[in-house]
Each structure stands twice: as structure tokens, then as C-alpha cells.
Amino acid sequence: MVLQLNKQLTLEEFFNLPPGEGDITYELVDGQAIPKISPKKFYSKLTHILLFLIDECCVEKGEIYPEWSIILTRNGRDWVPTPDLLYISYQRLAKTWNEDEPCPVPPELVIEIISLEQSFGKMMAKAKDYLNAGVLRVWVVDSKARSITVFYPDAAPETFMGDKVITDSLFQGLEFTVEAVFQKAEIPAKNG
């Protein structure tokens, strides 16, 4: 069931909505509750592999979470996206913060994995919105193209494919190839 609302929701109204049926998660976009697509196997495996890779590099520096909503601003309005993964350092959110609430500050990294129903163009626009809201990096993972595109606030995006090594100054010691991620997730390469 998709939530149908005719009025613009405030942040408080959005958080007071009844839970979606099944495993539907909603994001607040332009005052509307928009359903987020339920992940499938490859999507979930990529999320798991990336979470593990980053988690190893951020011990005692911060934390990485799957599907944790963030309270941000987009075009002057409240925006509550739920990225596939987010990393937040203890500098931005104290290790002692222990509330069962959406992330109250922009994280350093957001990772979005393109699902079958999404396009790279829409994810590119969403990446720009994240950067404008104070996120330092956005990784858009495209399993069809077997690529990860990294968006920066102060430089052009960079696409990594095949054996091109990804490193990031946010994570000392993080180094991997995109192909290794797809192989570890056991996602078959498309031929032709």
C-alpha cells in the first residue's frame, strides 16, 4: 500500500505517520511521503559488502549504518532521505549520542545503490542535494554499469570501474577496486 496524501507534510507530521505495510520505508521529499523501493538480493549484498569495508576503516572514529534516515534541508524545505548506508564520525555526532531518532546532522558519507526502478540521472540529482545539505561525499553504486561514482562538494564527480582503485581521505587505509566489490557480492557480469 502506498501512502496517499493530498496535503504537504511538516517534519513532525511525517514522523507521526503510521508505519508502512510490509517493509515499505518512506522518505520526506518536497512535503510528500515517498516510498523507498524494497531492496533485492544483489542490492542487499552490495550494501553488506560496502558496510563491512568501511566499518573496518572507521573503528573508534565513527560509525556506518544501513537505512538510517537523516534530517536535512533541500531547496529550503525539510528533507528526510534514507540512504542505503551512511557514515558519520564522532566529530559530527558524539559517540555518546544514543537516541532512537533520525540522524540529526549531515553525515560525512552517504551511499546510494541504484535499484532497477531508479536512474543514474535521478541519483545524480539526489547526490547534489546531499552535498548541498552538508554531506561531504556521496557514492552512487550502479550494479548494471558495475561502477561507483563518487560525488564531492568541491570537485567534479569521479567514476570508478573495473580495477581502478578507490581511496578516500575520509577513510585512512580504505582501498579497494569496484570489481572486487561486485565479485565479493557475487553479482554476475552482464555479457554483451
Secondary structure, DSSP 4 states (H G I P E B T S, - for coil): ------SPPPHHHHHTSPPPSTT-EEEEETTEEEEEPPP-HHHHHHHHHHHHHHHHH-TTTEEEEES--B-EEETTEEEB---SEEEEETTTS-TT---SS-B-S--SEEEEE--TT--HHHHHHHHHHHHHTT-SEEEEEETTTTEEEEE-SSS--EEEETTPEEEETTEEEEEEEHHHHHHHTTPPPPP-
